[in-house]
């Protein structure tokens, strides 16, 4: 059993752990995982599904609840082969893992947010975000990894 005191890890260490954990989850379903040499386009790795389709995976993590975001310049929601894998780390347990298709942001809501920051004085770059708090956590349940990964392993 791994150490589950996630507060002992720096953000860089936990981010690296999240990426490796996500890769192993895909591999455990018999999927081929390819690591990118340079992460300059927001893609952490590539997964080849059972139909030979290649999908781009971006990994994000949270310690407990909160917000996570990805710049729009690195997350094209019109790309049907782009997914975000979200890991939520809570002290004393293995992370909850979710596999979210990019299309989840096509209609902004209280969890999947679309921020343009186009008002005067706003300097942040446009981003897509995930807003997780206790009362909204159940909305993510439809994206639990073990259910969502079926689109990769079921041969049509």
Number of C-alpha atoms within 10 A of each C-alpha: 5 7 10 15 13 19 12 10 12 10 14 9 11 18 17 14 14 23 21 13 16 24 23 14 16 20 13 10 15 14 19 16 18 14 12 13 8 10 11 9 11 18 20 22 20 20 21 18 22 17 12 12 10 17 19 19 25 24 24 20 24 20 16 17 16 12 15 15 17 18 15 17 12 14 19 17 17 11 13 12 17 21 24 20 23 26 24 18 22 17 13 11 13 16 20 15 22 25 23 22 18 19 15 16 19 12 9 13 12 11 18 19 19 19 16 13 13 11 7 6 7 9 9 11 13 16 18 22 19 20 16 21 13 9 7 13 12 11 12 17 13 12 19 16 20 13 12 16 19 12 12 21 16 10 10 7
